[in-house]
Structure formats: C-alpha cells, structure tokens
Amino acid sequence: MDKSALTNAIDVPKIERITFLGYADAKAADDPFKAAYEVARLCAKAGYVIVNGAGPGIMKASTLGAQSAGGSTIGVTFYPIDTPFFEGRDESNKVDQLIVEKNYLERTLKLLGLGQVFVIFNGGTGTISEFGMAWGLARMHFGHHKPLILYGDFWQEIIFAFTRGMYIRSEERQVYKIVTKPDQVIDAIDEFKTLIKKQFHNHVNPVFSI
C-alpha cells in the first residue's frame, strides 16, 4: 500500500486542541495579554479548543479570546499546598471545563497532554519550565511530536542563546516556529498540518505522543 492510500485508510493525527502558556501576571492593558486574546479568538474561530492553566494573565486572556468567538475552553489547575508563589485558580477565568490535578507537575503534564500545539508567550519561570518540557518531549518524539509556536520577537534572542551556548540538535530546531502577529499563528498551524501529513508513518494507533 502506498503512502497516500495508507493516509486515507488510517486517520492521521489531527490538531484539535491548542494549549496556551505564558505570564500569569499579564494585565488586560499589556501587549502579551492582548496578543493572547486575539490569537485565541482566531484559533477558536478556526474551530480549535483552547486549553490553559485556569489562572490569570495569559491564561485568562486565551479563555476570553476563545469565548468571544464562541469557542470552547478547558482549564487545568491544582489546589496548591505550601506553594505561595503559584497563582492558582482564577475564578474570573471561567473555562467551560475545569480539570483539577494533584500537583504542579501533573498539571503541567495534563496541559501538555491535552494540547496538540503549544502557543508560548513571554513569561517567568513557570513558562520556562513548561517550554522546556514541551521542547524536550518534541525532540524525543520527533516525527510524531507536538509542535511549538513561540509568540514574540524576543524568542529570537533566546533561541540564539540556546543554539550558541548549548548542544542543540538539528531536529530540535525543526519543532518550533517563531511568530510576531496573531494571524501568523494560524499560518504556522496550517504549515505544521502539512508537515504532519508529509511525515506520517504507520502506527497501529497513530496518535501524537506527549
């Protein structure tokens, strides 16, 4: 059976849910908040479900943006114990479905497990940890990985520092795209969809790997 026939016979993994990651302290007047709102609005309009950490900042912005376009949202949180610097659940972030995990690590894994694309905005150490895990997993499962969309021109300098100072492999540079405008996120998703079809190879149950 040729590749095209195989693709028709077996469902190729689909992009249906997009996880938004970024700064919890972003305010409504801040550019990253506005950008996340608009990106989520466009993604929801295109039919994608928006996933976030059920907190404030970029998370809330993505919920508001998605709901402004009639889209669906999923929030993932945990009830913190002895974690005074975790923002926790933002009750004003009214997601359609709330998932509560046991701790921060399981919350992160659930966010990465639910999303099939990650849109990552500027943020602090929490965002760094999520980005690092998403990037590392993408390399480990390269070929049926989950792509990263890095929002903001500042990522150019960050990625340059990584590639200059660390042992970054060639495949690790192929799992992300850097964008600076909301509509470019949709373009990047479409490009990743095309790439997924080209890279498709037979599995008994073809799925994205976390």
C-alpha positions in Angstrom: 0.0 0.0 0.0 1.4 3.4 -1.0 1.7 6.3 1.5 -1.3 8.2 0.1 -3.6 5.1 0.4 -2.3 4.4 3.9 -3.1 8.0 4.9 -6.7 7.6 3.6 -7.1 4.2 5.3 -5.9 5.3 8.7 -6.6 8.6 10.5 -3.7 10.9 10.6 -3.3 12.7 13.9 -5.4 15.8 14.0 -4.8 19.2 15.6 -7.9 19.9 17.6 -6.7 21.5 20.9 -4.2 24.3 21.4 -2.5 24.9 24.8 -1.7 28.5 25.7 1.3 29.1 28.0 2.6 32.4 29.4 2.8 35.0 32.0 0.3 34.7 34.9 0.7 38.4 35.9 -0.1 39.9 32.5 -2.8 42.6 32.8 -5.6 43.4 30.3 -3.7 46.5 29.2 -0.5 44.6 28.5 0.5 43.7 24.9 1.0 40.0 25.7 -2.5 39.8 27.2 -4.0 41.5 24.1 -2.0 39.2 21.8 -3.1 36.1 23.6 -6.7 37.2 23.4 -6.5 37.8 19.7 -4.6 34.6 19.0 -7.2 32.6 21.0 -10.0 34.3 19.2 -8.6 33.4 15.8 -7.9 29.8 16.9 -11.4 29.4 18.3 -12.9 30.9 15.1 -10.9 28.3 13.2 -12.5 25.5 15.3 -9.8 24.8 17.8 -10.4 24.1 21.5 -8.3 26.4 23.8 -6.5 24.8 26.7 -4.9 26.8 29.5 -3.9 26.7 33.2 -7.1 28.1 34.5 -5.3 31.0 36.1 -4.9 34.8 35.4 -2.9 36.6 32.8 -2.2 34.9 29.5 -4.4 32.0 30.6 -7.4 34.2 31.2 -6.8 36.2 28.0 -6.9 33.0 26.0 -10.2 32.0 27.6 -11.8 35.4 26.9 -10.5 35.4 23.3 -11.8 32.0 22.6 -15.2 32.7 24.1 -15.5 35.9 22.2 -15.6 33.8 19.1 -17.9 31.2 20.5 -15.1 28.7 21.1 -14.7 26.0 23.8 -12.1 26.2 26.6 -10.5 23.7 29.0 -8.7 24.8 32.2 -6.2 22.7 34.1 -5.3 23.6 37.7 -4.4 22.1 41.1 -5.1 23.3 44.6 -1.7 24.5 45.9 -0.3 23.5 49.3 2.8 25.2 50.5 3.3 26.9 47.1 2.9 30.6 48.0 4.2 31.8 44.6 1.8 29.7 42.5 -1.0 31.9 41.2 -3.6 29.1 41.5 -7.1 29.1 40.2 -8.5 32.4 38.9 -12.3 32.3 39.5 -12.7 35.0 36.9 -11.2 32.7 34.2 -14.5 31.0 33.5 -13.4 28.0 31.4 -16.0 25.6 30.0 -14.4 22.6 31.5 -12.1 22.5 34.6 -9.7 19.7 35.3 -8.1 19.6 38.8 -4.7 17.7 39.2 -2.9 16.7 42.3 0.2 18.9 41.9 2.1 21.3 39.6 3.9 18.5 37.8 0.7 16.6 37.0 -0.9 19.9 36.0 1.9 20.6 33.5 1.8 17.1 32.1 -2.0 17.4 31.6 -1.6 20.8 29.8 1.0 19.2 27.5 -1.1 16.0 27.1 -4.3 17.8 26.1 -2.8 20.3 23.7 -1.6 19.2 20.2 0.1 22.5 19.6 1.6 24.8 22.2 1.5 28.6 21.8 4.0 30.0 24.2 4.1 33.7 25.2 6.5 35.6 27.4 6.5 34.6 31.0 8.5 33.7 34.1 10.0 30.5 35.5 6.7 28.6 35.2 6.6 29.4 31.5 10.2 28.4 31.1 9.6 25.0 32.8 6.6 24.4 30.5 8.5 25.5 27.4 11.5 23.3 28.3 9.4 20.2 28.9 7.4 20.8 25.7 10.6 21.3 23.7 12.3 18.3 25.1 9.3 16.0 24.5 9.0 17.2 21.0 12.6 16.2 20.3 12.1 12.8 22.0 9.1 12.0 19.8 10.3 13.8 16.7 8.3 12.8 13.7 5.1 12.5 15.6 5.7 15.3 18.1 3.6 18.2 19.2 4.8 21.5 17.6 5.6 24.7 19.5 4.7 28.2 18.3 6.8 30.8 20.1 5.0 34.2 20.2 7.1 37.3 20.2 10.3 38.6 18.6 12.2 38.2 21.9 12.3 34.4 21.3 14.8 35.0 18.5 17.4 36.1 21.1 16.5 33.3 23.5 16.8 30.6 20.8 20.0 32.1 19.5 21.5 31.9 23.0 20.5 28.2 23.3 21.9 27.3 19.9 25.1 29.2 20.5 25.8 28.1 24.0 24.2 24.6 24.2 24.3 21.3 22.3 21.0 21.8 20.3 20.4 19.1 17.7 19.1 19.8 14.2 15.8 18.1 14.9 15.2 20.3 17.9 15.2 23.4 15.6 12.5 21.9 13.4 9.8 21.5 16.1 9.0 25.2 16.6 8.2 28.4 14.7 8.6 32.0 15.9 5.8 34.4 15.1 5.1 38.0 15.9 1.5 38.5 14.8 -1.8 36.7 15.7 -2.6 35.7 12.2 0.8 34.1 11.8 -0.2 31.6 14.5 -2.9 30.2 12.2 -0.5 30.2 9.3 2.0 28.2 11.4 -0.6 25.7 12.5 -1.5 25.2 8.8 2.2 24.7 8.0 2.5 22.1 10.8 -0.6 20.3 9.5 1.1 20.0 6.1 4.3 18.7 7.7 2.4 16.2 9.8 0.9 14.7 6.6 4.3 14.5 4.9 5.9 12.9 7.9 3.1 10.5 8.6 4.2 6.9 9.1 2.1 3.9 10.0 1.3 3.1 13.7 -1.3 0.7 14.8 -3.0 3.6 16.6 -1.5 6.8 15.2 -1.5 9.4 17.9 0.5 12.4 19.0 2.9 11.5 21.7 3.3 13.7 24.8 
